[in-house]
Amino acid sequence: MPNPFLTLDAPGKRVLFMGNEAFARGALEAGVQVASAYPGTPSSEILESIASVADQFNIHAEWSTNEKVAFEVGVGSAISGLRTLVSMKHVGVNWIADPLMAVNQTGVRGGLVIIVADDPSAYSSQNEQDSRFYSYFAEIPMLEPCNPQEAKDAVVEAFELSEKLELPVFVRSVTRLSHSRGDVSLGELRRERNESRFIKDPKRWVMVATQSPARHKWLHEKQNQMREETEELFLNHLDLPRGAESGVIALGVPSTYVSEAMELLNLEDKVAFLKIGVVNPLPTKKIKTLLNTVEKVLVVEEVEPFVEEKVRAIAYEVENRADIRGKLTGDLPREREYTPDIVLKALAGFMDVEYEPRSKELRERVREAEDIVLPRAIAMCPGCPHRATFYCIKQALRKTGEKGIIAGDIGCYNLGAFPPLSMQDTTYGMGASIGVACGLAHANLPERVIATIGDSTFLHAGIPALINSAYNDAKMTVVILDNLATAMTGFQPHPGTGITATGKKTVRVDTETIARACGISSIETTDPYDVEKTTQTLMRALQSKEVNVVISKRECALDAQRENRRKGIAVHPYTVVKERCTACRLCATQFGCPAIIWDKDGKADIDALLCTGCSVCGQVCAAGAIVEAK
């Protein structure tokens, strides 16, 4: 269900929004006409929110097959004059780098805003990549809001800025902003819509070698205008208390921690504070004013010392050489998301004041809680078909006497890398499993090479590599784990589901047909809930002398549960016949479903509230002790 406040036309009213909902509301207030994305935590809810009201606002909203396609869809609509929003997580920007480095030179006609959600601490990603470097690399603006209110307002401002400059504009979020909630004052919903018209201009839109240098010069000529338009933007604010000898530069979410820390340490009238909300170009005049006023500056930013390095360069242009501190001086960590305690400690050290992060009583209570709360293992959901697939791969390797190297990919099945399955040996990026497996296969290793990839990831980036495996005769097995959803990011539909972002029925792409078109002749489809059949299918695949594909297909257990509840279909959980259980713990050490627990006698038991009735544990149990409850 969409947030009812998304469409509320009540300027000035304060409502509660998640950060990603605030971004979406900003797009609606800006009159967005096209929105495209590929799901990726922590950005997914932006497009979901817009798609939920797309018909009401006559917006074309789509889940594209990958971020590059989403961006190119955005380019097509923006050069036609329409206001367009493209959203993605930080690693998605890697996919758009190729077209981005041409679009920055052609420019756009309608506003083109790219929201990129970074993931400090890599809560749901393979890295902590800092997307700010892309704005500098592409020479286009990037705004960085610090709370849901600024998130909404920044998107509105970004559309205006994009059309003034005729350039794409980045808006940077982070997990803490995207997934936190705050009160937001609504603005007016824009009723005006840009006219759609493509103006033929080959010298502008056709980026070839003979025309690129002229457009590159055009981009450089835009830089002064960029600085003029952004220096005094509301996102940048400098507070200079009289007599302050120390200063802080902060941006994004950590800037809110700085404000809190200054209050707690009673430093508000003693420390100058430059809050930056425009990452590129930086507000150079304000930075120089600060550097000329104080003797030392602490730069507070998450991930890389992007701003700190540039402040150091700017410092050479001013008379007063302030001492610049931050990540490069060890005052702040270069890894992981910041917390209020981290910033408080850094500011106290910078100002040489004492502080107590937690009271003695609170520290004791935290220690007591840590003793009570058991550590939680990383695991797939109860009934997850991917767990059954990995178990069958393990059994097939054992029965064929093969040793395997498993190249993994990005998705729920990442969790198969952890015990007790331990069935992934590499993970890099979207679609990398098949390409990496090709290289492993050509390395002439004694182990059998297996690539595991999900259905959405296969459609995103796996197809070219599968073609490569057939074309270059890589002797390996590709297992496509098809659960009919982009599950890890929130169960978004993809081309294999036959449903669009707005819930409409459309063409359903068939994975087996695509694999065959890629040149794969040996393809088998199996249901991972049938352990014996799936194991036999995988054994044949592992013994094959050619590249082959096994499609392990079963709907995501959580999606299936929701559908069963909707239809009123009861779930029949499994139970353990205690007399048969030998306490061998095979169900735990080889399979590891979270619904399997242990009684006081050390025998297996099943949590009926967690059990989905998938039946796989019953097939795994050698003693036949796990049966359907009557």
C-alpha positions in Angstrom: 0.0 0.0 0.0 1.3 3.5 -0.9 1.9 6.0 1.9 -1.3 8.1 1.7 0.8 11.3 2.3 2.6 10.8 -1.0 -0.3 12.3 -2.9 -1.6 14.7 -0.2 -1.9 18.2 -1.8 -1.6 20.2 1.4 1.5 22.5 1.3 2.9 23.2 4.8 1.4 20.1 6.4 4.0 18.0 8.3 3.9 14.3 7.7 6.0 11.3 8.5 8.1 9.9 5.6 10.8 7.3 5.3 13.8 8.9 3.5 13.1 7.1 0.2 9.4 8.1 0.4 10.6 11.7 0.9 12.7 11.4 -2.3 9.7 10.1 -4.1 7.5 12.9 -2.8 10.1 15.4 -4.0 9.9 13.9 -7.5 6.1 14.3 -7.4 6.4 17.9 -6.3 8.9 18.5 -9.1 6.4 17.1 -11.7 8.4 14.0 -12.6 7.1 12.3 -15.8 9.3 9.3 -16.1 10.9 7.2 -13.4 13.1 4.2 -13.9 15.3 2.0 -11.7 16.6 -1.4 -10.9 16.0 -2.7 -7.4 18.9 -2.4 -5.0 18.9 -1.9 -1.2 18.9 0.8 0.1 17.3 2.6 -2.9 14.4 0.3 -3.9 11.5 2.1 -2.1 12.0 5.3 -4.2 10.7 3.7 -7.4 8.2 1.6 -5.5 6.7 4.7 -4.0 6.4 6.5 -7.3 5.1 3.3 -9.1 2.3 3.0 -6.5 0.9 6.4 -7.6 2.1 6.5 -11.2 -1.3 6.0 -12.8 -2.8 8.8 -10.7 -0.1 11.2 -11.8 0.3 9.9 -15.4 3.9 8.9 -14.8 5.7 6.2 -16.6 7.4 4.1 -13.9 9.4 1.0 -14.7 11.7 -1.6 -13.2 14.3 -1.8 -15.9 16.4 -4.9 -16.5 19.5 -3.3 -15.0 20.8 0.2 -14.0 22.4 0.9 -17.3 19.1 0.4 -19.1 17.2 2.4 -16.5 19.6 5.3 -17.0 19.4 5.1 -20.8 15.6 5.1 -20.5 16.0 8.2 -18.4 18.3 9.8 -21.0 15.8 9.1 -23.8 13.0 10.8 -22.0 15.1 13.7 -20.7 16.5 14.6 -24.1 12.8 14.6 -25.2 12.2 17.3 -22.7 10.5 15.3 -19.9 11.4 15.5 -16.2 13.0 12.1 -15.4 14.1 10.4 -12.2 16.5 7.4 -12.2 17.4 5.7 -8.9 19.8 3.0 -7.9 22.2 1.8 -5.2 25.8 2.9 -5.3 27.2 0.0 -7.2 24.6 0.6 -9.9 26.5 3.8 -10.8 29.3 1.5 -12.1 26.8 0.2 -14.7 25.8 3.7 -16.0 29.4 5.0 -16.2 29.7 4.4 -19.9 26.6 6.4 -21.0 27.0 8.9 -18.2 30.3 10.0 -19.6 28.6 10.8 -22.9 25.4 12.3 -21.5 27.4 14.8 -19.4 28.7 16.2 -22.7 25.4 16.1 -24.7 23.5 17.5 -21.8 19.7 17.1 -21.5 16.6 19.2 -22.1 14.2 18.0 -19.4 15.5 17.7 -15.9 17.4 14.4 -15.3 18.0 13.5 -11.6 19.9 10.5 -10.6 19.4 9.4 -6.9 22.2 7.1 -5.8 22.0 5.4 -2.4 25.4 4.6 -0.9 25.8 1.9 1.7 28.4 2.8 4.4 29.2 -0.4 6.4 28.0 -2.4 3.4 24.9 -3.6 5.2 23.5 -5.0 2.0 26.3 -4.6 -0.5 29.6 -6.1 -1.6 31.4 -2.8 -0.8 31.2 0.7 0.7 31.9 2.4 -2.6 31.7 6.2 -2.5 29.6 7.5 -5.4 30.7 11.1 -4.9 33.7 10.5 -7.1 31.4 10.0 -10.1 30.1 13.5 -9.8 33.6 14.9 -9.9 34.6 12.5 -12.6 31.6 13.4 -14.8 31.8 17.1 -13.9 28.1 17.3 -12.9 26.4 18.5 -9.7 25.8 16.3 -6.7 23.5 17.2 -3.8 23.7 15.4 -0.4 20.7 15.9 1.9 21.0 15.1 5.6 17.4 14.2 6.6 14.1 13.4 5.0 13.0 17.0 4.8 16.2 17.9 2.8 15.8 14.7 0.8 12.4 15.9 -0.5 13.6 19.5 -1.1 16.9 18.4 -2.7 15.1 16.5 -5.4 12.9 19.5 -6.2 16.0 21.7 -6.3 17.9 19.1 -8.4 15.2 19.2 -11.2 15.4 23.0 -11.3 19.2 22.9 -11.4 19.3 20.2 -14.1 17.1 22.3 -16.4 19.1 25.5 -15.8 22.4 23.8 -16.5 21.0 21.3 -19.0 23.0 18.6 -17.1 22.1 15.5 -15.2 22.2 16.1 -11.4 23.1 13.5 -8.8 21.4 13.3 -5.4 23.3 11.2 -2.9 21.6 9.2 -0.1 23.0 6.7 2.3 21.3 3.7 4.1 20.7 5.7 7.3 18.8 8.4 5.4 17.0 6.2 2.9 15.7 3.9 5.7 15.1 6.3 8.6 11.9 8.3 9.2 11.4 11.9 9.9 8.8 14.6 9.7 8.6 16.5 6.4 6.8 19.7 5.6 4.9 19.2 2.3 5.4 21.5 -0.7 3.0 22.1 -3.6 2.5 19.4 -6.1 3.6 20.7 -9.5 0.7 20.5 -12.0 2.7 21.8 -15.0 4.1 19.2 -17.3 7.0 19.6 -19.7 6.2 19.1 -23.4 7.5 16.0 -25.0 9.5 16.8 -28.2 12.7 15.5 -29.7 14.7 18.1 -31.5 17.1 16.6 -34.1 20.6 17.9 -33.5 23.2 15.3 -34.6 26.1 17.6 -33.5 24.7 17.5 -30.0 23.2 14.1 -29.6 25.5 11.9 -31.7 28.6 11.4 -29.6 31.4 10.4 -32.0 35.1 11.2 -32.0 34.8 14.2 -34.3 32.2 15.9 -32.1 33.2 15.0 -28.6 35.9 17.6 -28.0 33.5 20.5 -28.8 30.9 19.1 -26.3 33.7 18.5 -23.8 34.5 22.2 -24.1 30.8 23.0 -23.6 30.8 21.0 -20.4 33.8 22.9 -19.1 32.1 26.2 -19.9 29.2 25.0 -17.6 31.5 24.7 -14.6 31.4 28.4 -13.6 27.6 28.5 -13.9 27.4 25.3 -11.7 29.4 27.1 -9.0 27.3 30.2 -9.2 24.0 28.2 -9.0 25.1 26.1 -6.1 27.3 28.2 -3.8 24.3 29.8 -2.0 22.0 26.8 -2.2 19.9 26.2 1.0 21.8 22.9 1.5 25.0 24.8 2.4 25.1 26.8 5.6 28.0 28.4 7.5 27.7 29.4 11.2 30.6 31.6 12.4 30.3 32.4 16.1 32.3 35.5 17.1 35.8 34.5 18.3 35.7 30.9 17.2 39.2 29.5 16.6 38.0 26.0 15.6 35.7 24.8 12.9 33.9 21.7 11.6 32.9 20.9 8.1 30.3 18.1 7.8 27.9 16.8 5.2 25.1 14.3 4.9 23.7 12.4 7.9 26.9 12.9 10.0 26.2 16.7 10.0 23.2 16.0 12.2 25.5 14.1 14.6 27.8 17.1 14.7 25.0 19.4 15.6 24.0 17.0 18.4 27.6 16.6 19.6 28.2 20.3 19.7 25.1 20.8 21.9 26.1 17.9 24.3 29.7 19.3 24.6 28.5 22.9 25.0 30.5 24.0 21.9 27.8 25.7 19.9 29.2 29.2 20.6 32.8 28.1 20.4 33.1 26.2 17.1 32.3 27.4 13.6 30.2 25.0 11.6 30.0 24.6 7.8 27.2 22.2 6.9 27.7 21.2 3.2 24.9 19.8 1.1 26.4 20.3 -2.3 29.2 17.8 -2.9 30.1 18.9 -6.3 30.9 21.7 -6.9 31.9 22.4 -3.3 30.9 25.9 -1.8 34.5 27.2 -2.2 33.7 30.7 -1.0 32.3 29.4 2.3 35.1 27.0 2.7 37.7 29.8 2.2 35.8 32.1 4.7 36.0 29.3 7.3 39.6 28.6 6.7 40.5 32.3 6.9 38.7 32.5 10.2 39.8 29.5 12.3 43.0 27.8 13.2 41.9 24.2 12.8 39.1 22.4 11.0 37.7 18.9 11.5 36.1 17.4 8.3 33.3 14.9 9.1 32.2 12.7 6.2 31.4 9.0 5.6 33.4 6.6 3.6 36.3 8.3 1.7 38.0 11.6 2.5 36.5 13.1 -0.6 35.8 16.6 0.8 38.8 16.5 3.2 41.2 16.2 0.3 39.6 19.0 -1.6 39.5 21.3 1.5 43.3 20.6 1.8 43.7 21.8 -1.8 41.6 24.9 -1.2 43.6 25.7 1.9 46.6 26.5 -0.4 44.6 29.4 -1.9 44.0 31.2 1.4 46.4 33.2 3.6 45.6 31.5 6.8 46.8 27.9 6.8 44.3 26.1 9.2 45.2 22.7 10.5 42.9 20.3 8.7 41.9 17.1 10.5 39.8 14.2 9.6 40.2 10.7 8.1 43.7 11.4 6.7 45.0 12.4 10.2 43.3 9.4 11.9 40.8 11.5 13.8 38.0 9.7 12.2 37.7 6.1 10.7 37.7 5.6 6.9 35.5 2.6 7.1 31.9 1.9 8.2 28.9 4.1 8.9 29.4 6.8 11.5 27.3 6.8 14.7 26.6 9.7 17.1 29.2 8.2 19.5 31.9 8.1 16.8 31.3 11.8 15.9 31.0 12.8 19.6 34.3 11.1 20.5 36.1 12.7 17.4 34.8 16.2 18.2 35.7 15.9 21.9 39.2 14.8 21.0 39.5 17.6 18.4 38.5 20.2 21.0 40.3 18.5 23.8 37.3 18.2 26.1 36.2 15.3 28.3 33.1 13.4 27.5 31.3 10.3 28.7 29.7 8.3 25.8 27.6 6.2 28.1 26.9 6.4 31.8 28.3 3.6 34.0 24.7 2.4 34.7 24.0 2.3 30.9 27.2 0.4 30.2 26.3 -2.2 32.8 22.8 -2.6 31.2 24.4 -3.0 27.8 26.7 -5.8 29.1 23.8 -7.6 30.7 21.8 -7.4 27.4 24.8 -8.8 25.5 24.9 -11.8 27.8 21.3 -12.5 27.3 21.0 -12.0 23.5 22.4 -14.9 21.6 24.5 -14.2 18.4 22.4 -14.7 15.3 23.7 -16.7 12.4 23.2 -15.4 8.8 20.7 -17.7 7.2 18.2 -18.0 4.4 14.5 -17.9 5.3 12.7 -21.1 6.4 11.6 -23.0 3.3 13.9 -21.0 1.0 14.2 -23.0 -2.3 17.8 -21.8 -2.6 18.8 -23.7 0.5 17.4 -26.9 -1.0 19.3 -26.2 -4.3 22.6 -25.8 -2.5 22.0 -28.9 -0.5 21.3 -30.8 -3.7 24.5 -29.4 -5.3 26.4 -30.6 -2.2 24.9 -34.1 -2.5 25.5 -34.2 -6.3 29.2 -33.4 -5.7 29.5 -36.1 -3.0 27.8 -38.8 -5.1 29.8 -38.1 -8.2 33.0 -37.9 -6.3 33.7 -34.4 -7.7 35.2 -31.5 -5.9 33.6 -28.2 -6.8 34.5 -24.5 -7.1 31.3 -22.5 -6.9 31.3 -19.0 -8.3 28.5 -17.1 -6.7 26.5 -14.0 -7.5 24.5 -11.2 -5.9 21.1 -12.1 -4.3 19.6 -14.1 -1.5 21.7 -17.0 -2.5 24.8 -15.1 -1.2 23.8 -16.6 2.1 24.7 -20.0 0.8 28.3 -19.0 1.4 27.8 -19.4 5.1 27.7 -22.6 7.2 26.3 -25.1 7.2 25.9 -24.9 3.4 29.3 -23.2 2.6 28.5 -23.5 -1.1 29.9 -20.3 -2.6 33.6 -19.7 -3.1 33.5 -16.3 -4.9 31.2 -13.3 -5.1 32.0 -10.1 -6.9 29.2 -8.2 -8.7 26.0 -8.6 -10.6 26.4 -11.3 -13.2 30.0 -12.0 -12.3 29.4 -15.7 -11.4 29.2 -16.9 -15.0 32.1 -14.8 -16.2 34.3 -15.8 -13.3 33.3 -19.5 -13.8 34.4 -19.2 -17.4 37.9 -18.1 -16.3 38.0 -20.9 -13.7 37.0 -23.4 -16.3 39.7 -22.4 -18.7 42.3 -22.5 -15.9 42.2 -26.4 -16.2 41.7 -26.9 -12.5 40.9 -30.4 -11.2 37.7 -29.2 -9.6 34.3 -29.0 -11.4 33.3 -25.4 -11.9 29.8 -24.3 -11.0 28.2 -20.9 -11.4 25.2 -20.0 -9.3 23.0 -17.0 -10.2 19.5 -15.9 -9.5 16.8 -15.2 -12.1 16.7 -11.4 -11.7 20.5 -11.3 -11.7 20.7 -13.5 -14.8 18.4 -11.1 -16.7 20.4 -8.1 -15.3 23.9 -9.2 -16.3 24.2 -13.0 -16.7 23.2 -13.3 -20.4 26.4 -11.9 -22.1 28.5 -14.2 -19.9 26.4 -17.2 -20.7 26.8 -16.5 -24.4 30.6 -16.2 -23.7 30.6 -19.6 -22.0 29.0 -21.3 -25.0 31.0 -19.3 -27.6 34.3 -20.1 -25.9 33.5 -23.7 -24.8 33.8 -23.3 -21.0 33.2 -26.7 -19.6 31.1 -25.9 -16.5 27.6 -26.0 -15.0 25.5 -22.9 -14.6 22.7 -23.2 -12.0 20.0 -20.6 -12.3 18.1 -20.3 -9.0 14.8 -19.1 -10.2 12.4 -18.0 -7.3 10.2 -15.7 -9.6 11.2 -12.5 -7.8 13.9 -10.0 -7.1 13.5 -11.2 -3.5 16.5 -9.8 -1.6 15.6 -6.2 -2.3 11.9 -6.5 -1.5 10.2 -8.9 -4.0 10.1 -6.5 -6.9 8.9 -8.0 -10.2 11.3 -8.6 -13.1 10.8 -9.6 -16.8 10.6 -13.2 -15.8 7.5 -12.6 -13.7 5.3 -11.1 -16.4 4.3 -8.2 -14.1 5.4 -4.5 -14.4 6.4 -2.1 -11.6 2.8 -0.7 -11.6 1.3 -4.2 -11.3 0.2 -4.6 -14.9 0.5 -7.9 -16.8 3.1 -7.9 -19.6 5.2 -10.3 -21.6 6.9 -13.0 -19.5 10.5 -13.8 -20.4 11.4 -17.4 -20.2 14.8 -18.2 -18.8 15.1 -21.6 -20.5 14.4 -20.1 -23.9 17.0 -17.4 -23.3 19.6 -19.9 -22.2 18.9 -21.9 -25.4 19.2 -18.8 -27.5 22.6 -18.2 -25.9 23.9 -21.4 -27.5 23.3 -23.8 -24.6 22.0 -27.1 -25.8 22.0 -29.0 -22.5 19.3 -27.4 -20.2 17.3 -29.1 -17.5 14.6 -27.5 -15.2 14.0 -29.0 -11.8 12.0 -28.3 -8.6 14.5 -28.0 -5.6 11.7 -29.2 -3.3 12.1 -32.6 -5.0 15.5 -33.4 -3.5 16.1 -36.8 -5.3 15.2 -35.5 -8.7 17.2 -32.3 -8.4 20.2 -34.2 -7.1 20.1 -36.6 -10.0 19.7 -33.7 -12.5 22.7 -32.0 -11.0 24.7 -35.2 -11.1 24.1 -35.5 -14.9 25.1 -31.8 -15.3 28.3 -32.3 -13.3 29.3 -35.3 -15.4 28.7 -33.5 -18.7 31.6 -32.6 -20.9 30.0 -29.4 -22.2 28.7 -26.2 -20.7 25.2 -26.8 -19.4 22.5 -25.1 -17.5 20.3 -26.3 -14.6 17.3 -24.1 -13.8 16.2 -24.8 -10.2 12.8 -23.2 -10.1 10.5 -22.7 -7.2 8.6 -19.6 -6.0 10.1 -17.7 -3.1 8.8 -19.2 0.2 7.8 -15.8 1.5 5.9 -14.9 -1.6 4.2 -18.3 -1.6 3.2 -17.8 2.1 1.6 -14.5 1.3 -0.3 -16.0 -1.6 -1.5 -18.9 0.5 -2.8 -16.5 3.2 -4.6 -14.5 0.5 -6.3 -17.6 -0.8 -7.0 -19.0 2.6 -4.7 -22.1 2.1 -3.5 -23.6 5.3 0.2 -24.4 5.8 0.9 -27.9 7.1 4.1 -27.7 9.2 6.4 -30.7 9.7 7.1 -32.4 13.0 9.7 -34.8 14.5 8.9 -38.3 15.5 11.1 -38.4 18.6 11.3 -42.2 18.7 12.9 -42.2 15.2 15.3 -39.2 15.7 18.9 -40.4 16.3 20.1 -36.9 17.2 22.6 -37.2 14.3 22.0 -33.5 13.6 22.4 -34.0 9.8 19.5 -31.7 9.4 21.5 -28.9 11.1 25.1 -29.6 9.9 24.2 -30.2 6.2 20.9 -28.4 5.7 20.4 -25.8 8.4 16.8 -24.6 8.1 16.1 -22.0 10.9 12.8 -23.8 11.7 14.8 -26.8 13.0 15.5 -26.4 16.7 16.6 -28.8 19.6 14.7 -30.1 22.6 16.2 -30.7 26.0 17.3 -34.2 25.1 19.4 -32.9 22.1 16.9 -34.3 19.5 15.5 -32.3 16.6 12.3 -30.3 16.9 10.5 -28.0 14.5 9.2 -24.6 15.3 5.7 -24.7 13.8 5.5 -21.0 13.6 8.5 -20.8 11.3 7.9 -24.0 9.2 6.5 -23.4 5.7 5.8 -27.1 5.1 8.2 -27.3 2.2 9.0 -31.0 3.0 12.7 -30.8 2.2 13.8 -31.5 5.8 11.8 -34.7 5.7 13.7 -35.8 2.6 17.0 -34.8 4.1 16.4 -36.9 7.3 18.1 -40.3 6.9 16.1 -41.7 9.8 12.7 -40.7 8.4 12.0 -38.9 11.7 10.7 -35.7 10.1 7.1 -36.0 8.8 4.1 -33.8 8.0 2.2 -33.0 11.2 -1.3 -34.5 11.3 
